[in-house]
Amino acid sequence: MSSEYSTIINELKQGGSRALEAVYVRYRPEFIQWLQGRLGCEAELAKDIYQQTILTFYENVQSGKLVTLTSQVKTYLFSIGRNKYYEAVREKAKQEKAKDWQVEHDSVPESLLQLVETCLEKLGEPCRTLLMQFYFHKRSMEQLTELFAYKNVDTAKNQKYKCLERLRKLVKSNGQLIADNE
Amino acid sequence: MNDIDLIEHYLDGSLSATERLAFEERVSREAELRAQVEDMKLMREGILRASRKEVLKSLKALEDTLPAVEAPVIPLWRNTWLQIAAGISLLAVCAYLLWPRTQEPAQLFAEHFEPYPNIIMPTVRGVVENDSTVKAQAFRAYDQQEYGLAIQLFEKLSTQDEAVLLYLGNSYLASGQPDKALPLLEKVLNEYDVFDEQAEWYVAVSYLKLEEREKARVALQKVVARESSYKSKAQLILDKLN
C-alpha cells in the first residue's frame, strides 16, 4: 500500500467529510485539467465528474472495498474519472435523463427511496446526522460517542437503534399514506 | 445478538457462512423477519442516497469557493482539429505526389534529359589542356556546357564518326534544338552499332522535347524492350505520358 494512500485513508477515517474536502482540493487542478485537456471534457461536466469521482473514492475507502492501493491515489482517481466520463458521454449519446450517479438499486423502487429521504429530513437532528455518519461515513460507535458527546458507547448504540426505529415508523406511516392515495 | 444486529451484519455481509445459512433459513420461514430485512435494506439505501447528495452538495459548495482551474495548455499535437488538419494536408501532399497523372512531354524532357557524359575525351582536372585539336576543343566546350561552341566545333569534324554525331546531337538537345538533334541521333541508331542504346534513348528524349507524344511513346517502348540501362527511366516516363 502506498504511504500516500494510507495517510489519506487515516485522514478520511478520522476526519470524515472534512478530510474529504482536503482531498478534493488537493487533486482538483490536475484532475480537471486532465479531464478537459486529455479527454476534451467540458468545464462544467469536468467539475461534476470530479465531484462524483471523489464521492466514489470516499465510499470505496469507507466501505473497505478499497483495501490496498498499489498505484498512486491520483492514478486511482483518474481511472474512476475516466469511467465516469465515458458513462456520461454514453448517457448523453443515449439522450437519457441525466443521472447524478449510478446506484445499485437492488430493485428498490425509486419512489420508496425518495420516501426514505423525505422521512430522513423529517426525522431531524441528531438522528439524521447520526444515521448518515454511521451508515455512509462508517463512523465507529466510539467515534460517534465522541462526535455526539454521549456518555459511552452503549448510549451511542442505543441512540442509533432509536433513530432507526423512528425512521422506520415514519416511512411506514408515510408509506401507508402513499398506499392509501393510490 | 439481537435480530436488528443480525440483520445489519447480514446486509453488511459480515456473517460467517454458517451464520448466514442459519439466518437465511430463518428468513425463509419467518415473514416478520423477512419484512424487517426489507425495511432495513430500504432505509440503509435511502440513508446512503441522502448522504451522497449531501456530500455532493458540500463538494459543489466548496467548488464554488475555489478559483477556477486554468484551462489546460493543450500541446499542439493533442489538438484534435490540428491533428485532423495535419492529416488531411499530409494526405493531400501524398496524393499529389503519388497520383498517377499525365505530364507534358516537354516537362518530362526537362526532368529527364541529361547530356550524355563525355567518355571520349574526358577533361582531366589539374592537367593543362594543351591538346588544341578541334576534337579536344569540342569536347572541352561540351564538358563546360558551352553547347553553342561545342556545336560549331563538332560540325567541323567528320560526320562519319558516330561519337561526333552522338555528342553533336546531345549538344543540340542541350541547347534546345531537338529538331536538329533528331536526324543525327537517328543516323547513329540506324547506321552504326556502338551507341545504339544511347542513340535510341536520346531519340526518344528528342521527341519529348518536340512534344511528339506518340512518337516519344513508341521510342520509349523500344528503349524498354531493349532492356537497356535507360529502361527504368523510360518506363517511368511512359507511365506519366499515359
Interface residues (C-beta under 8 A of the other chain):
Chain A: S17 L20 E21 Y24 V25 R28 P29 I32 Q33 W34 Q36 G37 R38 G40 A43 K47 Q51 Q52 I54 L55 Y58 E59 D100 W101 V103 H105 D106 V108 L112 L113 L115 V116 E117 C119 L120 E121 L131 M132 Y135 F136 H137 Y161 L164 L167 R168 V171 K172
Chain B: I4 D39 K41 L42 M43 R44 E45 G46 I47 L48 R49 A50 S51 R52 K53 E54 V55 L56 S58 L59 K60 L62 E63 L66 V69 E70 A71 P72 V73 I74 R78 T80
